[in-house]
Amino acid sequence: MIIFDDEISRATSLAASVRAMSEFSPRSVRAASTHGLFCGPALRLIDECDLQEVITTNTIHLPEDRRSDKIRVLSVAPLFAEAIKRIHLGESVSPLFTQ
């Protein structure tokens, strides 16, 4: 199962969702978010629950000391660079959202 969220802050909702899904005995549970804040108890909750992985973007800086082995951060830099280039050249950015 995959949980999608726009933002993970304290991860309390995420951990509750993972617990709720456990009744369905999924093979694995992963989460994805656009913005990973990971404040307060977030790292502990993520590490303690049955999440296999959390994927987030680097729209918010996540220092090394605020990371977990379960968290994978993907860069949005290539997407932003391509959008800036297309805008500068007067090209459409629409294809960036349909790939």
N, CA, C and O atoms as a printed pandas DataFrame, in Angstrom:
     atom_number atom_name residue_name chain_id  residue_number  x_coord  y_coord  z_coord
0              1         N          MET        A               1    0.842   -1.172    0.000
1              2        CA          MET        A               1    0.000    0.000    0.000
2              3         C          MET        A               1    0.890    1.239    0.000
3              4         O          MET        A               1    2.000    1.235    0.532
4              5         N          ILE        A               2    0.374    2.282   -0.606
5              6        CA          ILE        A               2    1.102    3.546   -0.652
6              7         C          ILE        A               2    0.216    4.642   -0.076
7              8         O          ILE        A               2   -0.951    4.770   -0.445
8              9         N          ILE        A               3    0.778    5.421    0.822
9             10        CA          ILE        A               3    0.092    6.566    1.408
10            11         C          ILE        A               3    0.689    7.815    0.771
11            12         O          ILE        A               3    1.904    8.010    0.804
12            13         N          PHE        A               4   -0.151    8.652    0.197
13            14        CA          PHE        A               4    0.298    9.917   -0.387
14            15         C          PHE        A               4   -0.176   11.056    0.501
15            16         O          PHE        A               4   -1.315   11.062    0.968
16            17         N          ASP        A               5    0.712   12.023    0.731
17            18        CA          ASP        A               5    0.353   13.197    1.521
18            19         C          ASP        A               5    1.129   14.377    0.971
19            20         O          ASP        A               5    2.249   14.216    0.486
20            21         N          ASP        A               6    0.547   15.553    1.041
21            22        CA          ASP        A               6    1.258   16.728    0.548
22            23         C          ASP        A               6    2.395   17.123    1.474
23            24         O          ASP        A               6    3.409   17.660    1.027
24            25         N          GLU        A               7    2.227   16.855    2.771
25            26        CA          GLU        A               7    3.238   17.276    3.743
26            27         C          GLU        A               7    3.254   16.324    4.931
27            28         O          GLU        A               7    2.204   15.934    5.441
28            29         N          ILE        A               8    4.436   15.961    5.357
29            30        CA          ILE        A               8    4.581   15.192    6.590
30            31         C          ILE        A               8    5.286   16.099    7.583
31            32         O          ILE        A               8    6.449   16.455    7.392
32            33         N          SER        A               9    4.581   16.470    8.644
33            34        CA          SER        A               9    5.159   17.339    9.662
34            35         C          SER        A               9    5.577   16.507   10.869
35            36         O          SER        A               9    6.750   16.157   10.998
36            37         N          ARG        A              10    4.650   16.190   11.741
37            38        CA          ARG        A              10    4.971   15.423   12.954
38            39         C          ARG        A              10    4.816   13.912   12.738
39            40         O          ARG        A              10    5.210   13.122   13.596
40            41         N          ALA        A              11    4.253   13.515   11.612
41            42        CA          ALA        A              11    4.044   12.112   11.225
42            43         C          ALA        A              11    3.026   11.386   12.095
43            44         O          ALA        A              11    2.949   10.158   12.056
44            45         N          THR        A              12    2.245   12.122   12.877
45            46        CA          THR        A              12    1.235   11.469   13.701
46            47         C          THR        A              12    0.119   10.883   12.835
47            48         O          THR        A              12   -0.329    9.765   13.087
48            49         N          SER        A              13   -0.333   11.618   11.821
49            50        CA          SER        A              13   -1.364   11.108   10.914
50            51         C          SER        A              13   -0.823    9.934   10.099
51            52         O          SER        A              13   -1.528    8.955    9.855
52            53         N          LEU        A              14    0.421   10.049    9.688
53            54        CA          LEU        A              14    1.041    8.972    8.919
54            55         C          LEU        A              14    1.107    7.691    9.737
55            56         O          LEU        A              14    0.729    6.625    9.251
56            57         N          ALA        A              15    1.575    7.785   10.959
57            58        CA          ALA        A              15    1.670    6.605   11.827
58            59         C          ALA        A              15    0.289    6.013   12.097
59            60         O          ALA        A              15    0.137    4.792   12.136
60            61         N          ALA        A              16   -0.710    6.859   12.283
61            62        CA          ALA        A              16   -2.076    6.369   12.505
62            63         C          ALA        A              16   -2.605    5.657   11.265
63            64         O          ALA        A              16   -3.292    4.642   11.376
64            65         N          SER        A              17   -2.290    6.180   10.097
65            66        CA          SER        A              17   -2.715    5.540    8.846
66            67         C          SER        A              17   -2.064    4.174    8.687
67            68         O          SER        A              17   -2.709    3.214    8.264
68            69         N          VAL        A              18   -0.793    4.093    9.026
69            70        CA          VAL        A              18   -0.083    2.812    8.931
70            71         C          VAL        A              18   -0.711    1.802    9.886
71            72         O          VAL        A              18   -0.910    0.644    9.518
72            73         N          ARG        A              19   -1.021    2.227   11.098
73            74        CA          ARG        A              19   -1.677    1.330   12.065
74            75         C          ARG        A              19   -3.032    0.861   11.539
75            76         O          ARG        A              19   -3.374   -0.314   11.669
76            77         N          ALA        A              20   -3.803    1.772   10.948
77            78        CA          ALA        A              20   -5.119    1.421   10.420
78            79         C          ALA        A              20   -5.007    0.425    9.267
79            80         O          ALA        A              20   -5.851   -0.459    9.122
80            81         N          MET        A              21   -3.986    0.565    8.467
81            82        CA          MET        A              21   -3.798   -0.342    7.330
82            83         C          MET        A              21   -3.356   -1.736    7.758
83            84         O          MET        A              21   -3.520   -2.696    7.005
84            85         N          SER        A              22   -2.807   -1.852    8.939
85            86        CA          SER        A              22   -2.277   -3.147    9.382
86            87         C          SER        A              22   -3.364   -4.221    9.435
87            88         O          SER        A              22   -3.058   -5.406    9.306
88            89         N          GLU        A              23   -4.617   -3.830    9.620
89            90        CA          GLU        A              23   -5.699   -4.810    9.666
90            91         C          GLU        A              23   -5.923   -5.494    8.313
91            92         O          GLU        A              23   -6.564   -6.543    8.243
92            93         N          PHE        A              24   -5.398   -4.902    7.250
93            94        CA          PHE        A              24   -5.526   -5.481    5.914
94            95         C          PHE        A              24   -4.321   -6.345    5.541
95            96         O          PHE        A              24   -4.271   -6.894    4.440
96            97         N          SER        A              25   -3.358   -6.468    6.439
97            98        CA          SER        A              25   -2.146   -7.277    6.244
98            99         C          SER        A              25   -1.445   -7.001    4.905
99           100         O          SER        A              25   -1.236   -7.919    4.112
100          101         N          PRO        A              26   -1.089   -5.757    4.663
101          102        CA          PRO        A              26   -0.404   -5.459    3.395
102          103         C          PRO        A              26    1.002   -6.067    3.377
103          104         O          PRO        A              26    1.624   -6.246    4.425
104          105         N          ARG        A              27    1.492   -6.379    2.179
105          106        CA          ARG        A              27    2.866   -6.897    2.060
106          107         C          ARG        A              27    3.875   -5.842    2.486
107          108         O          ARG        A              27    4.888   -6.154    3.113
108          109         N          SER        A              28    3.591   -4.594    2.143
109          110        CA          SER        A              28    4.449   -3.490    2.572
110          111         C          SER        A              28    3.620   -2.210    2.558
111          112         O          SER        A              28    2.602   -2.111    1.873
112          113         N          VAL        A              29    4.087   -1.236    3.334
113          114        CA          VAL        A              29    3.447    0.077    3.360
114          115         C          VAL        A              29    4.549    1.108    3.121
115          116         O          VAL        A              29    5.569    1.127    3.809
116          117         N          ARG        A              30    4.317    1.943    2.149
117          118        CA          ARG        A              30    5.253    3.028    1.820
118          119         C          ARG        A              30    4.479    4.338    1.822
119          120         O          ARG        A              30    3.256    4.356    1.677
120          121         N          ALA        A              31    5.203    5.419    1.985
121          122        CA          ALA        A              31    4.573    6.738    1.976
122          123         C          ALA        A              31    5.348    7.658    1.052
123          124         O          ALA        A              31    6.554    7.503    0.860
124          125         N          ALA        A              32    4.636    8.615    0.484
125          126        CA          ALA        A              32    5.259    9.626   -0.368
126          127         C          ALA        A              32    4.655   10.970   -0.029
127          128         O          ALA        A              32    3.451   11.084    0.203
128          129         N          SER        A              33    5.502   11.990   -0.003
129          130        CA          SER        A              33    5.023   13.344    0.268
130          131         C          SER        A              33    5.810   14.340   -0.562
131          132         O          SER        A              33    6.942   14.083   -0.970
132          133         N          THR        A              34    5.189   15.473   -0.799
133          134        CA          THR        A              34    5.883   16.550   -1.506
134          135         C          THR        A              34    6.844   17.263   -0.568
135          136         O          THR        A              34    7.992   17.525   -0.926
136          137         N          HIS        A              35    6.373   17.576    0.631
137          138        CA          HIS        A              35    7.172   18.333    1.592
138          139         C          HIS        A              35    7.377   17.519    2.862
139          140         O          HIS        A              35    6.413   17.178    3.548
140          141         N          GLY        A              36    8.608   17.215    3.170
141          142        CA          GLY        A              36    8.921   16.474    4.385
142          143         C          GLY        A              36    9.528   17.385    5.437
143          144         O          GLY        A              36   10.703   17.742    5.344
144          145         N          LEU        A              37    8.747   17.763    6.431
145          146        CA          LEU        A              37    9.245   18.612    7.516
146          147         C          LEU        A              37    9.898   17.776    8.615
147          148         O          LEU        A              37   10.969   18.122    9.115
148          149         N          PHE        A              38    9.245   16.675    8.986
149          150        CA          PHE        A              38    9.741   15.742    9.998
150          151         C          PHE        A              38   10.114   16.443   11.306
151          152         O          PHE        A              38   11.260   16.391   11.752
152          153         N          CYS        A              39    9.121   17.098   11.907
153          154        CA          CYS        A              39    9.289   17.824   13.167
154          155         C          CYS        A              39    8.977   16.925   14.367
155          156         O          CYS        A              39    8.375   15.860   14.227
156          157         N          GLY        A              40    9.398   17.377   15.530
157          158        CA          GLY        A              40    9.038   16.715   16.780
158          159         C          GLY        A              40    9.266   15.213   16.758
159          160         O          GLY        A              40   10.393   14.761   16.555
160          161         N          PRO        A              41    8.194   14.423   16.969
161          162        CA          PRO        A              41    8.339   12.971   17.085
162          163         C          PRO        A              41    8.378   12.237   15.749
163          164         O          PRO        A              41    8.360   11.006   15.730
164          165         N          ALA        A              42    8.430   12.952   14.646
165          166        CA          ALA        A              42    8.283   12.327   13.330
166          167         C          ALA        A              42    9.270   11.179   13.090
167          168         O          ALA        A              42    8.860   10.095   12.675
168          169         N          LEU        A              43   10.543   11.399   13.340
169          170        CA          LEU        A              43   11.534   10.348   13.062
170          171         C          LEU        A              43   11.285    9.114   13.913
171          172         O          LEU        A              43   11.380    7.988   13.423
172          173         N          ARG        A              44   10.967    9.318   15.181
173          174        CA          ARG        A              44   10.690    8.187   16.061
174          175         C          ARG        A              44    9.465    7.426   15.586
175          176         O          ARG        A              44    9.485    6.197   15.528
176          177         N          LEU        A              45    8.393    8.142   15.243
177          178        CA          LEU        A              45    7.168    7.495   14.786
178          179         C          LEU        A              45    7.398    6.714   13.492
179          180         O          LEU        A              45    6.892    5.603   13.332
180          181         N          ILE        A              46    8.154    7.294   12.586
181          182        CA          ILE        A              46    8.457    6.615   11.328
182          183         C          ILE        A              46    9.287    5.364   11.575
183          184         O          ILE        A              46    9.010    4.304   11.014
184          185         N          ASP        A              47   10.300    5.493   12.413
185          186        CA          ASP        A              47   11.159    4.339   12.697
186          187         C          ASP        A              47   10.420    3.226   13.431
187          188         O          ASP        A              47   10.720    2.049   13.231
188          189         N          GLU        A              48    9.458    3.585   14.278
189          190        CA          GLU        A              48    8.757    2.590   15.090
190          191         C          GLU        A              48    7.578    1.924   14.382
191          192         O          GLU        A              48    7.141    0.850   14.798
192          193         N          CYS        A              49    7.060    2.537   13.328
193          194        CA          CYS        A              49    5.892    1.937   12.674
194          195         C          CYS        A              49    6.318    1.012   11.534
195          196         O          CYS        A              49    7.495    0.936   11.181
196          197         N          ASP        A              50    5.353    0.325   10.979
197          198        CA          ASP        A              50    5.623   -0.681    9.955
198          199         C          ASP        A              50    5.747   -0.106    8.551
199          200         O          ASP        A              50    5.353   -0.748    7.578
200          201         N          LEU        A              51    6.281    1.073    8.446
201          202        CA          LEU        A              51    6.557    1.669    7.134
202          203         C          LEU        A              51    7.847    1.080    6.583
203          204         O          LEU        A              51    8.839    0.952    7.301
204          205         N          GLN        A              52    7.827    0.727    5.314
205          206        CA          GLN        A              52    9.056    0.258    4.696
206          207         C          GLN        A              52    9.904    1.441    4.229
207          208         O          GLN        A              52   11.131    1.406    4.312
208          209         N          GLU        A              53    9.234    2.493    3.737
209          210        CA          GLU        A              53    9.969    3.621    3.168
210          211         C          GLU        A              53    9.083    4.855    3.104
211          212         O          GLU        A              53    7.868    4.759    2.933
212          213         N          VAL        A              54    9.717    6.015    3.246
213          214        CA          VAL        A              54    9.054    7.303    3.041
214          215         C          VAL        A              54    9.864    8.040    1.986
215          216         O          VAL        A              54   11.067    8.249    2.148
216          217         N          ILE        A              55    9.201    8.430    0.909
217          218        CA          ILE        A              55    9.865    9.182   -0.154
218          219         C          ILE        A              55    9.332   10.606   -0.115
219          220         O          ILE        A              55    8.120   10.821   -0.087
220          221         N          THR        A              56   10.231   11.570   -0.113
221          222        CA          THR        A              56    9.845   12.978   -0.095
222          223         C          THR        A              56   10.779   13.745   -1.020
223          224         O          THR        A              56   11.772   13.202   -1.502
224          225         N          THR        A              57   10.457   14.996   -1.260
225          226        CA          THR        A              57   11.330   15.826   -2.089
226          227         C          THR        A              57   12.164   16.750   -1.211
227          228         O          THR        A              57   11.940   16.858   -0.005
228          229         N          ASN        A              58   13.107   17.398   -1.828
229          230        CA          ASN        A              58   13.970   18.329   -1.096
230          231         C          ASN        A              58   13.462   19.769   -1.177
231          232         O          ASN        A              58   14.256   20.709   -1.159
232          233         N          THR        A              59   12.144   19.944   -1.265
233          234        CA          THR        A              59   11.594   21.303   -1.255
234          235         C          THR        A              59   11.829   21.977    0.084
235          236         O          THR        A              59   11.821   23.204    0.182
236          237         N          ILE        A              60   12.039   21.169    1.118
237          238        CA          ILE        A              60   12.411   21.662    2.446
238          239         C          ILE        A              60   13.685   20.929    2.838
239          240         O          ILE        A              60   13.735   19.699    2.805
240          241         N          HIS        A              61   14.704   21.677    3.207
241          242        CA          HIS        A              61   15.985   21.064    3.567
242          243         C          HIS        A              61   15.824   20.132    4.763
243          244         O          HIS        A              61   15.208   20.492    5.766
244          245         N          LEU        A              62   16.380   18.946    4.646
245          246        CA          LEU        A              62   16.344   17.973    5.726
246          247         C          LEU        A              62   17.780   17.663    6.132
247          248         O          LEU        A              62   18.473   16.907    5.451
248          249         N          PRO        A              63   18.226   18.248    7.247
249          250        CA          PRO        A              63   19.615   18.029    7.673
250          251         C          PRO        A              63   19.884   16.546    7.938
251          252         O          PRO        A              63   18.969   15.789    8.260
252          253         N          GLU        A              64   21.122   16.151    7.800
253          254        CA          GLU        A              64   21.515   14.755    8.003
254          255         C          GLU        A              64   21.089   14.231    9.372
255          256         O          GLU        A              64   20.706   13.068    9.498
256          257         N          ASP        A              65   21.153   15.074   10.390
257          258        CA          ASP        A              65   20.803   14.608   11.736
258          259         C          ASP        A              65   19.296   14.469   11.947
259          260         O          ASP        A              65   18.865   14.019   13.009
260          261         N          ARG        A              66   18.489   14.847   10.957
261          262        CA          ARG        A              66   17.034   14.707   11.032
262          263         C          ARG        A              66   16.534   13.662   10.030
263          264         O          ARG        A              66   15.384   13.717    9.595
264          265         N          ARG        A              67   17.392   12.721    9.669
265          266        CA          ARG        A              67   17.013   11.703    8.688
266          267         C          ARG        A              67   16.910   10.343    9.340
267          268         O          ARG        A              67   17.441   10.101   10.424
268          269         N          SER        A              68   16.222    9.476    8.659
269          270        CA          SER        A              68   16.046    8.093    9.081
270          271         C          SER        A              68   16.449    7.212    7.903
271          272         O          SER        A              68   16.408    7.650    6.753
272          273         N          ASP        A              69   16.833    5.987    8.187
273          274        CA          ASP        A              69   17.147    5.053    7.100
274          275         C          ASP        A              69   15.926    4.770    6.239
275          276         O          ASP        A              69   16.058    4.316    5.102
276          277         N          LYS        A              70   14.749    5.033    6.770
277          278        CA          LYS        A              70   13.513    4.793    6.028
278          279         C          LYS        A              70   13.147    5.951    5.101
279          280         O          LYS        A              70   12.251    5.809    4.269
280          281         N          ILE        A              71   13.823    7.091    5.230
281          282        CA          ILE        A              71   13.480    8.281    4.444
282          283         C          ILE        A              71   14.417    8.419    3.252
283          284         O          ILE        A              71   15.640    8.405    3.394
284          285         N          ARG        A              72   13.810    8.553    2.063
285          286        CA          ARG        A              72   14.586    8.798    0.849
286          287         C          ARG        A              72   14.159   10.149    0.295
287          288         O          ARG        A              72   12.970   10.389    0.083
288          289         N          VAL        A              73   15.124   11.031    0.061
289          290        CA          VAL        A              73   14.847   12.382   -0.417
290          291         C          VAL        A              73   15.213   12.475   -1.892
291          292         O          VAL        A              73   16.339   12.171   -2.285
292          293         N          LEU        A              74   14.244   12.901   -2.705
293          294        CA          LEU        A              74   14.462   13.090   -4.131
294          295         C          LEU        A              74   14.581   14.577   -4.444
295          296         O          LEU        A              74   13.873   15.400   -3.864
296          297         N          SER        A              75   15.472   14.911   -5.353
297          298        CA          SER        A              75   15.691   16.309   -5.714
298          299         C          SER        A              75   14.683   16.782   -6.756
299          300         O          SER        A              75   14.376   16.073   -7.714
300          301         N          VAL        A              76   14.176   17.992   -6.550
301          302        CA          VAL        A              76   13.299   18.623   -7.532
302          303         C          VAL        A              76   14.094   19.541   -8.461
303          304         O          VAL        A              76   13.518   20.153   -9.361
304          305         N          ALA        A              77   15.399   19.644   -8.256
305          306        CA          ALA        A              77   16.231   20.560   -9.036
306          307         C          ALA        A              77   16.129   20.334  -10.550
307          308         O          ALA        A              77   15.977   21.307  -11.289
308          309         N          PRO        A              78   16.206   19.092  -11.039
309          310        CA          PRO        A              78   16.104   18.910  -12.498
310          311         C          PRO        A              78   14.766   19.397  -13.062
311          312         O          PRO        A              78   14.730   19.982  -14.145
312          313         N          LEU        A              79   13.680   19.165  -12.347
313          314        CA          LEU        A              79   12.369   19.615  -12.800
314          315         C          LEU        A              79   12.302   21.141  -12.819
315          316         O          LEU        A              79   11.843   21.730  -13.798
316          317         N          PHE        A              80   12.758   21.781  -11.743
317          318        CA          PHE        A              80   12.749   23.244  -11.698
318          319         C          PHE        A              80   13.649   23.838  -12.779
319          320         O          PHE        A              80   13.282   24.822  -13.421
320          321         N          ALA        A              81   14.814   23.249  -12.980
321          322        CA          ALA        A              81   15.745   23.750  -14.003
322          323         C          ALA        A              81   15.123   23.670  -15.390
323          324         O          ALA        A              81   15.227   24.607  -16.181
324          325         N          GLU        A              82   14.482   22.558  -15.677
325          326        CA          GLU        A              82   13.841   22.400  -16.988
326          327         C          GLU        A              82   12.694   23.389  -17.158
327          328         O          GLU        A              82   12.515   23.944  -18.241
328          329         N          ALA        A              83   11.913   23.616  -16.100
329          330        CA          ALA        A              83   10.813   24.577  -16.172
330          331         C          ALA        A              83   11.343   25.989  -16.412
331          332         O          ALA        A              83   10.798   26.726  -17.234
332          333         N          ILE        A              84   12.397   26.366  -15.702
333          334        CA          ILE        A              84   12.994   27.700  -15.888
334          335         C          ILE        A              84   13.525   27.859  -17.307
335          336         O          ILE        A              84   13.328   28.898  -17.937
336          337         N          LYS        A              85   14.193   26.832  -17.805
337          338        CA          LYS        A              85   14.734   26.879  -19.175
338          339         C          LYS        A              85   13.609   27.063  -20.186
339          340         O          LYS        A              85   13.703   27.907  -21.077
340          341         N          ARG        A              86   12.542   26.269  -20.049
341          342        CA          ARG        A              86   11.430   26.365  -20.998
342          343         C          ARG        A              86   10.758   27.736  -20.940
343          344         O          ARG        A              86   10.414   28.303  -21.977
344          345         N          ILE        A              87   10.574   28.259  -19.751
345          346        CA          ILE        A              87    9.965   29.584  -19.622
346          347         C          ILE        A              87   10.864   30.627  -20.274
347          348         O          ILE        A              87   10.376   31.502  -20.989
348          349         N          HIS        A              88   12.159   30.544  -20.039
349          350        CA          HIS        A              88   13.119   31.494  -20.626
350          351         C          HIS        A              88   13.094   31.436  -22.154
351          352         O          HIS        A              88   13.214   32.467  -22.816
352          353         N          LEU        A              89   12.939   30.243  -22.708
353          354        CA          LEU        A              89   12.931   30.075  -24.164
354          355         C          LEU        A              89   11.544   30.238  -24.780
355          356         O          LEU        A              89   11.377   30.110  -25.993
356          357         N          GLY        A              90   10.544   30.524  -23.931
357          358        CA          GLY        A              90    9.187   30.698  -24.437
358          359         C          GLY        A              90    8.520   29.386  -24.818
359          360         O          GLY        A              90    7.589   29.374  -25.623
360          361         N          GLU        A              91    8.990   28.279  -24.246
361          362        CA          GLU        A              91    8.417   26.968  -24.541
362          363         C          GLU        A              91    7.378   26.598  -23.483
363          364         O          GLU        A              91    7.337   27.174  -22.396
364          365         N          SER        A              92    6.562   25.646  -23.824
365          366        CA          SER        A              92    5.522   25.179  -22.907
366          367         C          SER        A              92    6.117   24.337  -21.774
367          368         O          SER        A              92    7.032   23.542  -21.987
368          369         N          VAL        A              93    5.583   24.527  -20.579
369          370        CA          VAL        A              93    5.974   23.683  -19.452
370          371         C          VAL        A              93    4.982   22.536  -19.261
371          372         O          VAL        A              93    5.223   21.644  -18.447
372          373         N          SER        A              94    3.897   22.546  -19.984
373          374        CA          SER        A              94    2.877   21.496  -19.858
374          375         C          SER        A              94    3.433   20.089  -19.998
375          376         O          SER        A              94    3.032   19.211  -19.235
376          377         N          PRO        A              95    4.344   19.827  -20.943
377          378        CA          PRO        A              95    4.862   18.456  -21.077
378          379         C          PRO        A              95    5.566   17.948  -19.802
379          380         O          PRO        A              95    5.688   16.738  -19.614
380          381         N          LEU        A              96    6.017   18.836  -18.949
381          382        CA          LEU        A              96    6.672   18.418  -17.708
382          383         C          LEU        A              96    5.702   17.725  -16.763
383          384         O          LEU        A              96    6.121   16.964  -15.891
384          385         N          PHE        A              97    4.407   17.982  -16.930
385          386        CA          PHE        A              97    3.396   17.430  -16.042
386          387         C          PHE        A              97    2.634   16.255  -16.646
387          388         O          PHE        A              97    1.732   15.702  -16.016
388          389         N          THR        A              98    3.001   15.876  -17.875
389          390        CA          THR        A              98    2.292   14.782  -18.536
390          391         C          THR        A              98    3.204   13.595  -18.804
391          392         O          THR        A              98    2.787   12.637  -19.455
392          393         N          GLN        A              99    4.408   13.636  -18.329
393          394        CA          GLN        A              99    5.352   12.545  -18.582
394          395         C          GLN        A              99    5.141   11.414  -17.636
395          396         O          GLN        A              99    5.850   10.410  -17.706
